[in-house]
Amino acid sequence: MFLFCSRPVGSAEMDSVLTSKPRFHLDLWLCFTLQTWILDVGHSVATLVLSADWVPLNRPGTAEYLHILSNISTSLFLLRMLERSPRKLPPIAVHLGIISIVTGTSLHLVADSVTQRLLLIGYQLHLSVRENPVMKSVRPSSLVDTFELLLHFDDTLGHLLWYVPLFLVLFLFFSGSFCRRKQEEKMPPAGWMLLAPNAAYYWFLITEGQTFILFIFTLFAMTATVMHQRRRGLVLDSNGLFMLYRKKHPGLIYVPQPRAVFTLHLRNHTSSSPSSSI
């Protein structure tokens, strides 16, 4: 998608940006922090905490509505980020990217809603579809193929359509977050305050989406960009420092999904506690 980028880093457009005083986009990062924790993380928490009896299983619940709002707000945030980025894209590239993200998050929403209903009858997230005890009793057995197709739309196709444009937009914004060495500035206190919740959200995003490979490629690209720009006498501004610091992640090893850990261990423990006390 970003092959549509019409101007290189050393264009007159970037030169005009480099002559202006860099500023930290506090409003942008604050909105990002609030919408990710309230809507994205919030819908996962609502799924685990709220009782399934509150709404009929054939109707959307609180978690689904939060998920819908998260999909909408994420697209709007990325559009605003592209507006603030010194690197501009042709409208066709922006439209294709946003359409891809909306499509991917919509596929994830539908598949995730069905998966939550399956959890209520004993489906286990840490097992594949065919290995789940619930699926072994499904009749006719060909229905298992349908559930596998559903999970394929979520875990493979949906995540590619969602995360690839997301990380590309973040990298595009990062590649324009440089200033001349004489204009070098430190990250403001507000940025340091937002750093911890943003880093924690990226851990949640990477573990839940299992996007380690995409994350590592993005991190390598960011590091290479920093090295290239230093040769040109450019350093990261406060926005670039904020993005680079929050992308620290503890290694390449597999980290179980938080939701899978809860459904496998904690939920069983909490549900068995009342019976053990009787």
Backbone as CSV, one residue per row, in Angstrom:
resi,resn,N_x,N_y,N_z,CA_x,CA_y,CA_z,C_x,C_y,C_z
1,MET,0.828,-1.196,0.000,0.000,0.000,0.000,0.867,1.252,0.000
2,PHE,1.917,1.227,0.783,2.720,2.427,0.944,3.727,2.597,-0.175
3,LEU,3.667,1.692,-1.193,4.432,1.926,-2.401,3.859,3.097,-3.183
4,PHE,2.628,3.532,-2.820,2.022,4.675,-3.466,2.629,5.986,-2.983
5,CYS,3.506,5.921,-1.986,4.112,7.141,-1.427,4.841,7.887,-2.528
6,SER,4.502,9.132,-2.726,4.962,9.840,-3.905,6.234,10.624,-3.690
7,ARG,6.666,10.839,-2.466,7.836,11.664,-2.228,8.784,10.977,-1.277
8,PRO,10.100,11.048,-1.531,11.069,10.459,-0.630,11.259,11.325,0.596
9,VAL,12.052,10.778,1.545,12.275,11.496,2.799,12.931,12.843,2.569
10,GLY,13.822,12.941,1.575,14.570,14.170,1.360,13.868,15.165,0.474
11,SER,12.553,15.082,0.320,11.803,15.971,-0.555,11.694,17.352,0.057
12,ALA,11.213,18.289,-0.776,11.038,19.659,-0.290,9.995,19.719,0.806
13,GLU,9.025,18.797,0.741,7.992,18.756,1.775,8.594,18.454,3.142
14,MET,9.485,17.447,3.195,10.125,17.105,4.456,11.075,18.201,4.902
15,ASP,11.759,18.857,3.950,12.680,19.938,4.312,11.934,21.090,4.984
16,SER,10.733,21.385,4.495,9.961,22.455,5.117,9.527,22.081,6.524
17,VAL,9.264,20.791,6.735,8.901,20.330,8.070,10.087,20.411,9.018
18,LEU,11.268,20.078,8.500,12.458,20.076,9.344,12.838,21.475,9.807
19,THR,12.451,22.506,9.042,12.770,23.872,9.441,11.841,24.395,10.529
20,SER,10.691,23.750,10.713,9.754,24.188,11.750,10.108,23.534,13.085
21,LYS,9.654,24.167,14.143,9.949,23.651,15.481,9.097,22.414,15.760
22,PRO,9.711,21.290,16.142,8.928,20.084,16.427,8.100,20.253,17.693
23,ARG,6.945,19.584,17.726,6.094,19.639,18.916,5.530,18.250,19.193
24,PHE,5.279,17.990,20.456,4.730,16.706,20.873,3.215,16.746,20.716
25,HIS,2.656,15.781,20.005,1.217,15.754,19.743,0.498,15.115,20.937
26,LEU,0.388,15.871,22.000,-0.204,15.345,23.230,-1.662,14.951,23.014
27,ASP,-2.419,15.770,22.295,-3.823,15.446,22.072,-3.988,14.140,21.306
28,LEU,-3.090,13.896,20.344,-3.163,12.676,19.541,-2.902,11.443,20.388
29,TRP,-1.815,11.478,21.157,-1.438,10.302,21.955,-2.371,10.098,23.136
30,LEU,-2.927,11.184,23.696,-3.875,11.032,24.797,-5.166,10.378,24.311
31,CYS,-5.662,10.814,23.157,-6.859,10.192,22.586,-6.608,8.730,22.249
32,PHE,-5.416,8.440,21.735,-5.076,7.058,21.406,-5.075,6.191,22.664
33,THR,-4.494,6.698,23.739,-4.437,5.939,24.986,-5.827,5.682,25.540
34,LEU,-6.670,6.702,25.546,-8.016,6.559,26.102,-8.873,5.594,25.289
35,GLN,-8.829,5.734,23.961,-9.700,4.883,23.148,-9.240,3.442,23.130
36,THR,-7.932,3.200,23.226,-7.454,1.817,23.232,-7.783,1.114,24.542
37,TRP,-7.630,1.822,25.665,-7.886,1.180,26.948,-9.376,1.075,27.250
38,ILE,-10.150,2.090,26.901,-11.580,2.055,27.215,-12.332,1.125,26.275
39,LEU,-11.996,1.173,24.986,-12.762,0.418,23.998,-12.117,-0.914,23.639
40,ASP,-10.836,-0.904,23.256,-10.211,-2.141,22.787,-9.958,-3.109,23.948
41,VAL,-9.207,-2.640,24.952,-8.987,-3.486,26.123,-10.300,-3.663,26.895
42,GLY,-11.113,-2.618,26.916,-12.364,-2.670,27.661,-13.319,-3.733,27.161
43,HIS,-13.383,-3.946,25.849,-14.326,-4.960,25.362,-13.857,-6.370,25.726
44,SER,-12.522,-6.571,25.812,-12.019,-7.879,26.252,-12.311,-8.106,27.727
45,VAL,-12.135,-7.052,28.530,-12.435,-7.160,29.955,-13.932,-7.395,30.170
46,ALA,-14.759,-6.697,29.405,-16.208,-6.874,29.538,-16.627,-8.298,29.182
47,THR,-15.949,-8.885,28.199,-16.258,-10.258,27.814,-15.992,-11.233,28.955
48,LEU,-14.904,-10.990,29.689,-14.517,-11.905,30.761,-15.273,-11.663,32.058
49,VAL,-15.650,-10.420,32.309,-16.205,-10.061,33.613,-17.731,-10.095,33.638
50,LEU,-18.360,-9.535,32.599,-19.817,-9.415,32.610,-20.476,-10.765,32.394
51,SER,-21.578,-10.970,33.040,-22.310,-12.225,32.940,-22.935,-12.373,31.561
52,ALA,-22.878,-13.590,31.036,-23.470,-13.859,29.719,-24.988,-13.875,29.759
53,ASP,-25.581,-13.884,30.953,-27.034,-13.936,31.076,-27.685,-12.565,30.948
54,TRP,-26.876,-11.507,30.849,-27.442,-10.171,30.808,-28.212,-9.907,29.512
55,VAL,-27.747,-10.490,28.408,-28.410,-10.313,27.112,-28.572,-11.683,26.468
56,PRO,-29.552,-11.850,25.596,-29.693,-13.131,24.888,-28.443,-13.424,24.055
57,LEU,-28.100,-14.690,23.951,-26.898,-15.069,23.225,-27.008,-14.811,21.731
58,ASN,-28.221,-14.638,21.233,-28.379,-14.345,19.814,-28.452,-12.847,19.526
59,ARG,-28.041,-12.032,20.509,-27.996,-10.580,20.339,-26.642,-10.056,20.812
60,PRO,-26.186,-8.927,20.242,-24.906,-8.350,20.694,-24.987,-7.906,22.142
61,GLY,-23.872,-8.091,22.853,-23.792,-7.665,24.235,-22.937,-6.420,24.386
62,THR,-22.644,-6.070,25.642,-21.829,-4.882,25.916,-20.465,-4.964,25.254
63,ALA,-19.832,-6.137,25.298,-18.509,-6.301,24.705,-18.546,-6.063,23.200
64,GLU,-19.597,-6.538,22.536,-19.697,-6.344,21.081,-19.859,-4.867,20.720
65,TYR,-20.656,-4.150,21.503,-20.843,-2.727,21.208,-19.551,-1.938,21.449
66,LEU,-18.814,-2.297,22.494,-17.512,-1.663,22.711,-16.557,-1.992,21.564
67,HIS,-16.644,-3.225,21.068,-15.800,-3.643,19.947,-16.127,-2.827,18.696
68,ILE,-17.398,-2.612,18.434,-17.802,-1.801,17.277,-17.270,-0.381,17.398
69,LEU,-17.431,0.216,18.583,-16.916,1.579,18.801,-15.398,1.626,18.657
70,SER,-14.715,0.566,19.098,-13.264,0.504,18.953,-12.858,0.473,17.486
71,ASN,-13.576,-0.291,16.675,-13.260,-0.359,15.242,-13.417,1.005,14.573
72,ILE,-14.476,1.722,14.945,-14.715,3.036,14.347,-13.670,4.043,14.797
73,SER,-13.401,4.079,16.104,-12.461,5.073,16.637,-11.038,4.822,16.165
74,THR,-10.659,3.554,15.988,-9.315,3.256,15.499,-9.111,3.806,14.096
75,SER,-10.094,3.633,13.231,-9.992,4.157,11.867,-9.909,5.677,11.870
76,LEU,-10.710,6.326,12.708,-10.665,7.786,12.786,-9.330,8.269,13.326
77,PHE,-8.779,7.554,14.324,-7.482,7.946,14.870,-6.386,7.833,13.810
78,LEU,-6.391,6.745,13.048,-5.361,6.566,12.025,-5.471,7.627,10.935
79,LEU,-6.696,8.020,10.599,-6.863,9.115,9.640,-6.270,10.409,10.178
80,ARG,-6.513,10.682,11.458,-5.937,11.885,12.064,-4.415,11.794,12.120
81,MET,-3.895,10.618,12.385,-2.449,10.438,12.412,-1.830,10.701,11.038
82,LEU,-2.500,10.230,9.996,-2.009,10.479,8.636,-2.070,11.962,8.291
83,GLU,-3.072,12.673,8.817,-3.153,14.110,8.592,-1.996,14.844,9.257
84,ARG,-1.574,14.379,10.430,-0.482,15.017,11.167,0.893,14.612,10.631
85,SER,0.974,13.510,9.900,2.268,13.004,9.453,2.873,13.914,8.389
86,PRO,4.188,14.237,8.507,4.846,15.007,7.454,4.904,14.257,6.125
87,ARG,4.892,12.926,6.189,4.887,12.115,4.979,3.459,11.937,4.503
88,LYS,3.143,12.479,3.348,1.783,12.436,2.833,1.636,11.315,1.807
89,LEU,0.449,10.704,1.807,0.115,9.646,0.876,-0.964,10.120,-0.082
90,PRO,-1.002,9.561,-1.293,-2.121,9.848,-2.195,-3.427,9.369,-1.569
91,PRO,-4.526,10.036,-1.874,-5.816,9.647,-1.278,-6.177,8.183,-1.511
92,ILE,-5.817,7.626,-2.686,-6.166,6.240,-2.971,-5.494,5.294,-1.989
93,ALA,-4.262,5.593,-1.595,-3.554,4.742,-0.636,-4.190,4.837,0.745
94,VAL,-4.590,6.043,1.132,-5.250,6.220,2.430,-6.578,5.474,2.466
95,HIS,-7.350,5.601,1.402,-8.658,4.939,1.349,-8.514,3.423,1.395
96,LEU,-7.571,2.880,0.633,-7.369,1.434,0.631,-6.930,0.936,2.009
97,GLY,-6.068,1.697,2.660,-5.602,1.292,3.983,-6.719,1.273,5.011
98,ILE,-7.546,2.323,5.019,-8.644,2.385,5.984,-9.689,1.313,5.690
99,ILE,-9.983,1.083,4.408,-10.933,0.025,4.047,-10.410,-1.335,4.515
100,SER,-9.115,-1.562,4.351,-8.517,-2.826,4.782,-8.646,-3.007,6.290
101,ILE,-8.378,-1.950,7.052,-8.471,-2.034,8.511,-9.911,-2.277,8.954
102,VAL,-10.861,-1.565,8.357,-12.265,-1.749,8.718,-12.722,-3.165,8.390
103,THR,-12.302,-3.681,7.234,-12.670,-5.049,6.860,-12.078,-6.060,7.832
104,GLY,-10.803,-5.895,8.165,-10.148,-6.827,9.081,-10.750,-6.811,10.470
105,THR,-11.014,-5.626,10.996,-11.607,-5.541,12.336,-13.045,-6.055,12.352
106,SER,-13.763,-5.908,11.238,-15.128,-6.432,11.167,-15.126,-7.953,11.166
107,LEU,-14.205,-8.553,10.408,-14.080,-10.012,10.430,-13.747,-10.501,11.835
108,HIS,-12.858,-9.772,12.505,-12.470,-10.151,13.863,-13.651,-10.022,14.819
109,LEU,-14.449,-8.988,14.655,-15.608,-8.775,15.518,-16.585,-9.943,15.420
110,VAL,-16.914,-10.347,14.203,-17.880,-11.429,14.019,-17.339,-12.744,14.582
111,ALA,-16.100,-13.085,14.204,-15.522,-14.352,14.668,-15.338,-14.359,16.178
112,ASP,-14.945,-13.218,16.739,-14.740,-13.144,18.181,-16.055,-13.304,18.937
113,SER,-17.142,-12.758,18.396,-18.449,-12.894,19.039,-18.900,-14.351,19.070
114,VAL,-18.676,-15.057,17.950,-19.043,-16.471,17.909,-18.174,-17.279,18.871
115,THR,-16.886,-16.954,18.929,-15.981,-17.668,19.829,-16.402,-17.501,21.284
116,GLN,-16.853,-16.300,21.649,-17.300,-16.077,23.023,-18.499,-16.951,23.376
117,ARG,-19.393,-17.185,22.412,-20.520,-18.075,22.670,-20.056,-19.515,22.825
118,LEU,-19.032,-19.884,22.051,-18.504,-21.246,22.161,-17.846,-21.477,23.516
119,LEU,-17.245,-20.435,24.076,-16.598,-20.579,25.385,-17.596,-20.972,26.466
120,LEU,-18.825,-20.558,26.302,-19.844,-20.855,27.307,-20.220,-22.332,27.343
121,ILE,-19.917,-23.057,26.275,-20.242,-24.493,26.239,-18.987,-25.355,26.323
122,GLY,-17.854,-24.746,26.732,-16.658,-25.533,26.984,-15.554,-25.434,25.961
123,TYR,-15.665,-24.535,24.987,-14.598,-24.359,24.001,-13.345,-23.829,24.694
124,GLN,-12.161,-24.331,24.309,-10.896,-23.960,24.938,-10.013,-23.245,23.924
125,LEU,-9.623,-22.016,24.258,-8.878,-21.176,23.317,-7.473,-21.692,23.027
126,HIS,-6.866,-22.420,23.979,-5.489,-22.860,23.779,-5.394,-24.086,22.881
127,LEU,-6.531,-24.639,22.482,-6.554,-25.794,21.590,-7.041,-25.378,20.209
128,SER,-6.636,-26.147,19.196,-7.140,-25.897,17.850,-8.608,-26.300,17.779
129,VAL,-9.252,-25.951,16.678,-10.681,-26.227,16.553,-10.958,-27.724,16.633
130,ARG,-10.229,-28.523,15.881,-10.498,-29.966,15.839,-10.104,-30.684,17.127
131,GLU,-9.156,-30.108,17.888,-8.731,-30.736,19.133,-9.653,-30.420,20.296
132,ASN,-10.563,-29.468,20.117,-11.462,-29.094,21.202,-12.467,-30.204,21.477
133,PRO,-12.639,-30.576,22.739,-13.624,-31.624,23.073,-15.032,-31.294,22.598
134,VAL,-15.379,-30.005,22.597,-16.711,-29.601,22.159,-16.945,-29.975,20.703
135,MET,-15.926,-29.777,19.866,-16.078,-30.046,18.442,-16.153,-31.535,18.121
136,LYS,-15.631,-32.365,18.991,-15.666,-33.802,18.727,-17.078,-34.377,18.832
137,SER,-17.962,-33.640,19.493,-19.341,-34.108,19.625,-20.291,-33.411,18.656
138,VAL,-19.753,-32.562,17.778,-20.592,-31.832,16.827,-21.052,-32.780,15.723
139,ARG,-22.330,-32.732,15.394,-22.896,-33.533,14.316,-23.757,-32.650,13.419
140,PRO,-23.593,-32.794,12.098,-22.598,-33.634,11.416,-21.183,-33.101,11.593
141,SER,-20.221,-33.976,11.442,-18.825,-33.603,11.686,-18.314,-32.563,10.695
142,SER,-18.989,-32.429,9.561,-18.557,-31.428,8.575,-18.740,-30.004,9.083
143,LEU,-19.536,-29.826,10.150,-19.688,-28.492,10.728,-18.381,-27.968,11.315
144,VAL,-17.483,-28.879,11.669,-16.184,-28.455,12.191,-15.429,-27.649,11.137
145,ASP,-15.584,-28.026,9.863,-14.953,-27.255,8.790,-15.462,-25.826,8.757
146,THR,-16.736,-25.651,9.070,-17.313,-24.303,9.098,-16.684,-23.462,10.198
147,PHE,-16.504,-24.067,11.375,-15.863,-23.341,12.471,-14.399,-23.047,12.163
148,GLU,-13.723,-23.962,11.488,-12.342,-23.706,11.085,-12.264,-22.553,10.089
149,LEU,-13.228,-22.487,9.180,-13.271,-21.362,8.239,-13.480,-20.053,8.980
150,LEU,-14.364,-20.082,9.976,-14.615,-18.883,10.767,-13.344,-18.410,11.467
151,LEU,-12.615,-19.342,12.091,-11.376,-18.978,12.776,-10.292,-18.543,11.806
152,HIS,-10.310,-19.083,10.574,-9.346,-18.658,9.555,-9.587,-17.204,9.163
153,PHE,-10.853,-16.830,9.010,-11.176,-15.436,8.707,-10.688,-14.509,9.814
154,ASP,-10.744,-14.973,11.055,-10.325,-14.145,12.184,-8.810,-14.124,12.340
155,ASP,-8.205,-15.282,12.584,-6.796,-15.359,12.964,-5.839,-15.098,11.807
156,THR,-6.243,-15.370,10.579,-5.340,-15.213,9.445,-5.718,-14.017,8.581
157,LEU,-6.822,-14.134,7.863,-7.199,-13.075,6.932,-7.532,-11.777,7.647
158,GLY,-8.344,-11.872,8.701,-8.732,-10.662,9.415,-7.551,-9.937,10.034
159,HIS,-6.638,-10.690,10.640,-5.481,-10.061,11.274,-4.538,-9.436,10.252
160,LEU,-4.386,-10.050,9.098,-3.541,-9.460,8.053,-4.130,-8.142,7.555
161,LEU,-5.438,-8.141,7.289,-6.082,-6.920,6.812,-6.073,-5.825,7.869
162,TRP,-6.032,-6.211,9.132,-6.088,-5.256,10.239,-4.697,-4.758,10.621
163,TYR,-3.794,-5.677,10.920,-2.521,-5.284,11.526,-1.494,-4.757,10.533
164,VAL,-1.464,-5.272,9.312,-0.465,-4.798,8.345,-0.639,-3.306,8.063
165,PRO,-1.850,-2.826,7.683,-1.984,-1.373,7.504,-1.760,-0.585,8.789
166,LEU,-2.154,-1.150,9.942,-1.963,-0.447,11.214,-0.487,-0.181,11.470
167,PHE,0.348,-1.212,11.354,1.771,-1.031,11.600,2.427,-0.163,10.529
168,LEU,1.918,-0.228,9.301,2.470,0.621,8.245,2.169,2.096,8.501
169,VAL,0.963,2.392,8.988,0.632,3.775,9.320,1.510,4.274,10.463
170,LEU,1.701,3.443,11.484,2.567,3.831,12.599,3.996,4.069,12.122
171,PHE,4.479,3.210,11.216,5.841,3.385,10.697,5.940,4.635,9.835
172,LEU,4.917,4.911,9.046,4.921,6.115,8.213,5.009,7.362,9.086
173,PHE,4.213,7.406,10.152,4.256,8.552,11.052,5.625,8.649,11.715
174,PHE,6.169,7.503,12.112,7.483,7.489,12.758,8.564,8.003,11.818
175,SER,8.502,7.620,10.531,9.534,8.034,9.577,9.556,9.537,9.349
176,GLY,8.455,10.221,9.701,8.437,11.671,9.594,8.691,12.382,10.903
177,SER,8.989,11.635,11.968,9.188,12.228,13.304,10.673,12.459,13.572
178,PHE,11.299,13.266,12.723,12.713,13.598,12.886,12.888,15.109,12.807
179,CYS,13.947,15.575,13.424,14.284,16.996,13.388,15.795,17.134,13.279
180,ARG,16.240,18.325,12.964,17.685,18.561,12.888,18.296,18.508,14.281
181,ARG,19.567,18.153,14.333,20.217,17.935,15.629,20.155,19.164,16.525
182,LYS,20.221,20.345,15.929,20.170,21.558,16.749,18.784,21.796,17.347
183,GLN,17.762,21.119,16.776,16.404,21.244,17.303,16.039,20.091,18.230
184,GLU,17.017,19.247,18.561,16.737,18.050,19.351,16.072,18.423,20.675
185,GLU,15.041,17.674,21.024,14.313,17.934,22.254,14.023,16.617,22.965
186,LYS,13.849,16.716,24.269,13.515,15.543,25.058,12.004,15.357,25.096
187,MET,11.616,14.138,25.419,10.191,13.852,25.525,9.633,14.569,26.744
188,PRO,8.498,15.262,26.619,7.942,16.020,27.747,7.418,15.084,28.827
189,PRO,7.193,15.600,30.044,6.676,14.761,31.133,5.359,14.073,30.781
190,ALA,4.502,14.745,30.009,3.235,14.124,29.622,3.467,12.871,28.790
191,GLY,4.507,12.908,27.949,4.832,11.729,27.149,5.289,10.564,28.003
192,TRP,6.093,10.851,29.016,6.538,9.790,29.925,5.362,9.196,30.696
193,MET,4.372,10.020,31.036,3.203,9.512,31.750,2.375,8.576,30.873
194,LEU,2.306,8.878,29.580,1.529,8.045,28.659,2.299,6.826,28.175
195,LEU,3.601,6.799,28.431,4.440,5.732,27.877,4.064,4.364,28.435
196,ALA,3.882,4.264,29.759,3.586,2.966,30.375,2.270,2.365,29.888
197,PRO,1.142,3.116,29.895,-0.095,2.510,29.385,-0.036,2.169,27.904
198,ASN,0.704,2.949,27.109,0.826,2.642,25.694,1.660,1.389,25.462
199,ALA,2.760,1.251,26.220,3.581,0.049,26.102,2.802,-1.187,26.529
200,ALA,2.010,-1.056,27.607,1.192,-2.180,28.062,0.144,-2.548,27.019
201,TYR,-0.411,-1.532,26.350,-1.403,-1.828,25.309,-0.761,-2.561,24.144
202,TYR,0.454,-2.191,23.767,1.106,-2.893,22.663,1.425,-4.331,23.032
203,TRP,1.743,-4.573,24.302,1.911,-5.965,24.726,0.594,-6.712,24.557
204,PHE,-0.510,-6.087,24.954,-1.825,-6.713,24.793,-2.135,-6.951,23.320
205,LEU,-1.847,-5.969,22.480,-2.146,-6.069,21.051,-1.353,-7.182,20.388
206,ILE,-0.078,-7.293,20.749,0.793,-8.279,20.107,0.483,-9.685,20.591
207,THR,0.201,-9.839,21.882,-0.094,-11.180,22.385,-1.471,-11.664,21.944
208,GLU,-2.469,-10.800,21.995,-3.803,-11.197,21.573,-3.857,-11.458,20.070
209,GLY,-3.167,-10.626,19.285,-3.173,-10.812,17.845,-2.101,-11.746,17.333
210,GLN,-1.153,-12.144,18.213,-0.045,-13.010,17.827,0.676,-12.446,16.595
211,THR,1.071,-11.170,16.699,1.710,-10.481,15.576,3.191,-10.231,15.850
212,PHE,3.880,-11.228,16.407,5.287,-11.055,16.756,6.147,-10.775,15.526
213,ILE,5.927,-11.530,14.455,6.756,-11.371,13.254,6.572,-9.982,12.657
214,LEU,5.331,-9.539,12.538,5.060,-8.205,12.008,5.653,-7.133,12.908
215,PHE,5.559,-7.338,14.214,6.140,-6.385,15.165,7.651,-6.295,15.007
216,ILE,8.316,-7.446,14.886,9.773,-7.450,14.770,10.216,-6.772,13.484
217,PHE,9.532,-7.034,12.370,9.872,-6.375,11.113,9.698,-4.864,11.230
218,THR,8.617,-4.442,11.895,8.390,-3.010,12.086,9.497,-2.393,12.939
219,LEU,9.898,-3.088,13.998,10.953,-2.585,14.875,12.280,-2.487,14.136
220,PHE,12.591,-3.493,13.309,13.812,-3.441,12.508,13.778,-2.267,11.529
221,ALA,12.612,-2.046,10.908,12.480,-0.937,9.963,12.649,0.404,10.669
222,MET,12.106,0.529,11.877,12.263,1.757,12.644,13.726,1.987,13.012
223,THR,14.410,0.929,13.438,15.822,1.055,13.801,16.665,1.446,12.593
224,ALA,16.396,0.823,11.435,17.136,1.163,10.223,16.885,2.608,9.811
225,THR,15.656,3.079,9.995,15.340,4.469,9.663,16.112,5.431,10.556
226,VAL,16.197,5.122,11.844,16.950,5.969,12.769,18.422,6.030,12.363
227,MET,19.018,4.897,12.028,20.424,4.865,11.626,20.653,5.650,10.339
228,HIS,19.722,5.520,9.393,19.850,6.253,8.131,19.744,7.759,8.346
229,GLN,18.788,8.172,9.163,18.590,9.603,9.377,19.723,10.235,10.186
230,ARG,20.349,9.449,11.047,21.486,9.989,11.808,22.643,10.342,10.893
231,ARG,22.812,9.576,9.815,23.864,9.902,8.855,23.581,11.222,8.157
232,ARG,22.323,11.614,8.110,21.939,12.886,7.491,21.876,14.013,8.513
233,GLY,22.292,13.729,9.740,22.291,14.745,10.784,20.945,14.978,11.415
234,LEU,20.037,14.006,11.304,18.701,14.144,11.864,18.535,13.213,13.052
235,VAL,17.754,13.645,14.026,17.484,12.844,15.227,15.988,12.785,15.437
236,LEU,15.542,11.853,16.271,14.131,11.712,16.570,13.611,12.910,17.360
237,ASP,12.412,13.370,17.010,11.774,14.383,17.842,11.018,13.683,18.972
238,SER,10.258,14.433,19.754,9.592,13.852,20.920,8.567,12.786,20.525
239,ASN,7.886,12.957,19.364,6.918,11.958,18.929,7.606,10.663,18.516
240,GLY,8.738,10.782,17.837,9.488,9.596,17.454,10.038,8.850,18.647
241,LEU,10.523,9.590,19.658,11.006,8.944,20.880,9.884,8.210,21.583
242,PHE,8.705,8.832,21.613,7.554,8.205,22.264,7.178,6.892,21.575
243,MET,7.202,6.883,20.252,6.837,5.674,19.516,7.898,4.588,19.654
244,LEU,9.171,4.965,19.641,10.232,3.969,19.726,10.299,3.347,21.111
245,TYR,10.155,4.171,22.148,10.223,3.644,23.510,9.075,2.682,23.795
246,ARG,7.886,2.979,23.289,6.737,2.141,23.619,6.719,0.856,22.813
247,LYS,7.609,0.696,21.855,7.633,-0.540,21.075,8.609,-1.560,21.647
248,LYS,9.176,-1.300,22.826,10.006,-2.310,23.468,9.150,-3.505,23.834
249,HIS,9.650,-4.694,23.593,8.856,-5.892,23.856,9.778,-7.019,24.264
250,PRO,9.411,-7.811,25.260,10.312,-8.810,25.824,10.478,-10.054,24.963
251,GLY,11.176,-9.921,23.851,11.659,-11.091,23.125,10.711,-11.663,22.100
252,LEU,11.191,-12.732,21.432,10.475,-13.371,20.343,9.678,-14.586,20.786
253,ILE,9.814,-14.980,22.045,9.168,-16.209,22.492,7.658,-16.014,22.521
254,TYR,6.957,-17.133,22.420,5.499,-17.078,22.434,5.006,-16.729,23.834
255,VAL,4.141,-15.746,23.901,3.500,-15.374,25.163,2.023,-15.699,25.027
256,PRO,1.481,-16.559,25.887,0.073,-16.956,25.760,-0.850,-15.744,25.791
257,GLN,-1.949,-15.855,25.048,-2.930,-14.790,25.043,-3.521,-14.610,26.441
258,PRO,-3.634,-13.369,26.944,-4.222,-13.158,28.270,-5.600,-13.785,28.404
259,ARG,-6.413,-13.703,27.361,-7.751,-14.279,27.432,-7.706,-15.797,27.516
260,ALA,-6.725,-16.408,26.820,-6.596,-17.865,26.876,-6.179,-18.325,28.265
261,VAL,-5.277,-17.574,28.899,-4.852,-17.912,30.254,-6.031,-17.823,31.215
262,PHE,-6.833,-16.777,31.064,-7.975,-16.602,31.961,-8.983,-17.738,31.805
263,THR,-9.328,-18.054,30.557,-10.345,-19.080,30.337,-9.849,-20.460,30.723
264,LEU,-8.525,-20.691,30.648,-7.990,-22.016,30.951,-7.805,-22.224,32.449
265,HIS,-7.338,-21.184,33.156,-6.969,-21.348,34.562,-7.865,-20.539,35.511
266,LEU,-7.869,-19.220,35.328,-8.516,-18.361,36.318,-10.019,-18.558,36.364
267,ARG,-10.657,-18.686,35.175,-12.112,-18.849,35.184,-12.510,-20.149,35.866
268,ASN,-11.776,-21.229,35.588,-12.078,-22.497,36.230,-11.886,-22.417,37.736
269,HIS,-10.851,-21.679,38.153,-10.579,-21.548,39.576,-11.678,-20.771,40.282
270,THR,-12.111,-19.653,39.656,-13.132,-18.832,40.294,-14.478,-19.525,40.307
271,SER,-14.739,-20.317,39.254,-16.025,-21.015,39.221,-16.090,-22.179,40.187
272,SER,-14.910,-22.755,40.535,-14.883,-23.889,41.454,-14.764,-23.470,42.913
273,SER,-14.453,-22.190,43.143,-14.264,-21.729,44.521,-15.528,-21.834,45.356
274,PRO,-16.704,-21.423,44.855,-17.909,-21.516,45.698,-18.242,-22.942,46.069
275,SER,-18.062,-23.894,45.134,-18.408,-25.276,45.422,-17.471,-25.891,46.449
276,SER,-16.202,-25.409,46.431,-15.235,-25.959,47.393,-15.493,-25.492,48.811
277,SER,-16.209,-24.357,48.933,-16.459,-23.810,50.262,-17.727,-24.370,50.892
278,ILE,-18.519,-25.107,50.069,-19.755,-25.666,50.615,-19.476,-26.934,51.400
